[in-house]
Amino acid sequence: MDKKRLNTEEYIKLIKESPEKKRGYIFAGATVVVSILLIVFAVRPTIVTITQINSSIKEKTRLSTALDAKISTLSALDKQFEDVGTELKDLKLIYPADGNFSLLLANINPILSRNGFYLTGINFDKYSDKNVSFTPKVLVPWSVKIATKGKVSNIINLLKELEALPMFPVMESFSYTDQKDEYDLTNFSINLRIYKIDNANFYE
């Protein structure tokens, strides 16, 4: 088998190409090393930082959502408190803790007038009928006696309106005389049971 012989020109060319290839390999290797170093020391910290920022954003978003929910809850509770406060103010007038039955007094005269009656006297006193039991422990009964004049034909409607008052008075009894005055009006005595709170500091 004949050996391939290199002439002088080809040998010189091979000698020249070898260092150039080596330099190319070295450059390529150096490029790979630099790229790896960039990934390790530059790109990776950037990725870690971005990941941390995303985690921080997610956490802040979660906290913001939770805070919004708490604010909404507090707003709803504040609205409920306002509503309850208004109801308590009304309740103070309906079931007073100090015996001030101003709401009842303010309504009696208009009801009497509407039904053709006029007030001749009113009296508040402790309820004395011990045969009547009461379930609500915080409420205590009081007695209201109303003296009035009017026509017998209007008395039923008057009693219905009195019992429809917001403090829910209970009709205990009523009586009237046979005698009429010069205006053909009859004297009536109406006995109502109302309630008050048995605690002076109940609304405080």
Beta strands, then each sheet from edge to edge (+ up, - down):
strand 1: 118-126
strand 2: 139-150
strand 3: 170-180
strand 4: 186-197
sheet 1: 1+ 2- 4+ 3-
end
